[in-house]
Amino acid sequence: MQWIQNEYANDYPRLLPPLNTRFTFFTIPSGKRQIFAWALYDWANSAFATTVMAGFFPIFFKQYWSQGLSSTESTFQLGLGNSMASLLIVLGAPLLGAIADCGGLHKRFLLSFASLGVLATGGMALVGQGDWLLAVMLFVAASVGFMGANVFYDALLVSVADEADWNWVSSFGYALGYLGGGVLFSVNVAMTLSPESFGLADASEAVRLSFVSVAIWWALFALPLMFWVKAPLATVPASATWANTVRAGYVQLRDTFHQLRKLRTVFLFLLAYWFYIDGVDTIVRMAVDYGLSIGLQQSELITALLITQFVGFPAAIGFAFLAQRIGARNGIFLALAVYSIATIAAFFMQSSGEFYALAVTIGLVQGGVQALSRSLYARMIPPGKAAEFFGFYNMLGKFAAVLGPLLVGTVSVLTGSHRWGLVSVVVLFVIGAALLARVDVKEAERLAKNT
């Protein structure tokens, strides 16, 4: 495990937020504690996204669990695990969402998926060296738990707050997610850099403890949602059997496909969302590869990841206030414009300082485009079908970063330049923005309320 200490040791002081940092807590709209409880779940599960998915699991898998496998084979196994988890959510999210809407099962499904994620994440600490198959299986289970719970977490937005507050509440959730993920990740990195300071034998033990800390963090901060957030009412009788609820969910899902013909504006928004969120996810997924290709060090890339997390906290809240002035759709347009300019600027990047500047820029808009997309979509969907429609929304989110990486790779090969490959992502932002410009939000809101 010397690889962690060698890579990050010199950057230890700047990987942690200042100890005297003070965070301002904003007034919760309408004084509803269930809003804070709902948003706190983003603080809870973002620890998995940051420490496990983006941070330690890929490196630990290749360096520790995959001993005995070639580098290409371990990459294939990790990629296969990611694809399997996404495919399971893509296939199941819309139907499970419809079932949740019919039976008022949003909280039950959310907590069931979250429990799966917590248990699988904690189980990673028990996987022995070279046992790559078990590691992949647990990673798939944890990822399914993470993504599956998000379907119902997103859907609860429409019931925890009044419509006038959706922009703010959605942004508040993402802001807490950036902050919570960054705080725990900072501690986890410190543990691996100086394990003896935490009473640990070595960096390997520190990584294992990091997985346990994520599981505890996730479970602990999910409790307020369980106790304080009220589930939407069921649309089937309380006496209905489980089989009847599933059947009602299936019928509702079938009817929704027919309704999408009438809700063409919703379909157009989802198409626009697929393009621009594909660009956003591609930047997230390809930034590290791009940084390595232009000669940056892994320690510099980890620092940039933490910069994005901590900048994303206030920026996501800032976008909520901005949306109150210019509207959610215009806020998304602004974020996409910044993404496009930053991507073009990355073409000329040469130094780590410029990469850090890119991390700050992305942090300023990443949470904003995610939060405002969620709140805008919530206004366009029929009442009583939030989980089902967010099933479609999250399904497209899982399909995201399919076209983008392929575009980047193809252009890189054809031009022989990573720089031209990355800048090609601007096309996705432009197409997404052009489609979004054709979305009549007021018409969509009217149709949703009359459906």
Secondary structure as UniProt FT lines:
FT   HELIX           2..8
FT   HELIX           9..11
FT   HELIX           12..15
FT   TURN            19..20
FT   HELIX           29..31
FT   HELIX           33..47
FT   HELIX           48..56
FT   HELIX           57..60
FT   HELIX           61..65
FT   TURN            66..68
FT   HELIX           71..103
FT   HELIX           106..123
FT   HELIX           124..126
FT   TURN            129..130
FT   HELIX           132..155
FT   HELIX           157..160
FT   HELIX           163..165
FT   HELIX           166..193
FT   HELIX           195..198
FT   HELIX           203..228
FT   TURN            238..239
FT   HELIX           242..262
FT   HELIX           264..293
FT   TURN            294..295
FT   HELIX           298..326
FT   HELIX           328..346
FT   TURN            347..348
FT   HELIX           352..380
FT   TURN            383..384
FT   HELIX           386..399
FT   TURN            400..401
FT   HELIX           403..415
FT   HELIX           418..423
FT   TURN            424..425
FT   HELIX           426..437
FT   HELIX           441..450
//
